[in-house]
């Protein structure tokens, strides 16, 4: 198995080729380390990828969910894998089925040090994040979240969130951002009606303070659809909101993934007490 290079190095003065695994360095970013590699939670094994072949397992799951299930148009550097430039700079969190060993859930995590190395976050490609500049030094980006279709129960996502919370506290990071996707394929038709309706609801109840609001680079034309209050946010977005997350602005349109992406931000200090106790024991 190919060992992964240390993903938490300080900013390098060298230009790194696009899409290549970054090289080893004897120096490491102070205080930034993965949480313990393996935990067992009710038949689930939660671990941070240590080898390239483990990252490939996550990329295959992502391909199955995003391309096969959701119809995303992905550039296939390796057939059947969802791979992009940011993967080489991220920590990859995996949940396995204890019985089969299969990866059934994943997140990727971009630390502040690695965002400096690559020059941006993925969210920067979809949104103007200028107003978040004061948060950058302690801001982690979460991305490419997905769970296998046969395992979409609360246990998998709670296991992922628990490991993420431990990672944040261990490394003294307290802000998480990411793009939360709303599928635009509804009843066999690609439409922005669902996303527009959800955005209309959330901007009234969960919009961040003005100082943190951002603008999409390719805005979904939400004014083109009628608002239907019967549409509910996807389960993952509802979960984020229960954890105290805020929506940072109107959705961006991602034509390749057939999604409308909402920019979201969550602070560890905003975790409701019952979730703080569950994830952190505090």
PyMOL commands that set and color helices and strands:
alter all, ss='L'
color gray80, all
select helices_A, chain A and resi 52-69+85-89+112-118+122-126+130-138+149-151+154-170+193-205+210-212+222-224+235-242+268-270+273-280
alter helices_A, ss='H'
color red, helices_A
select strands_A, chain A and resi 38-41+44-48+91-97+103-110+127-128+139-147+175-183+185-186+189-190+215-216+246-247+252-254+259-267
alter strands_A, ss='S'
color yellow, strands_A
deselect
rebuild
show_as cartoon
